[in-house]
Amino acid sequence: MVIQTIKVGKKYAVYLPKKVVENLQIKEGDSLVLQTRENGILLKPVKKIEIVKPWSKIKPEEVERVGEEITRKLLE
């Protein structure tokens, strides 16, 4: 676990410490789920789901939408 103080930048931007990014293997453009708590904020990376069969009839956008919905339910 990493505990570090960070600052809020312009337009409320928050930059993740390099050590955290490396440990969680977060890449630029990845999605994070933000959840507010009584006394703070929780950020969790959204796991990417790979479509194994290229002939699948499910669109990647639908897979991402369902994945985000599942993640939200898991955080409740």
Secondary structure, 3 states (H helix, E strand, C coil): CCCCCCCECHHHCECCCHHHHHHHCCCCCCCEEEEEECCEEEEEECCCCCCCCCCCCCCHHHHHHHHHHHHHHHHC
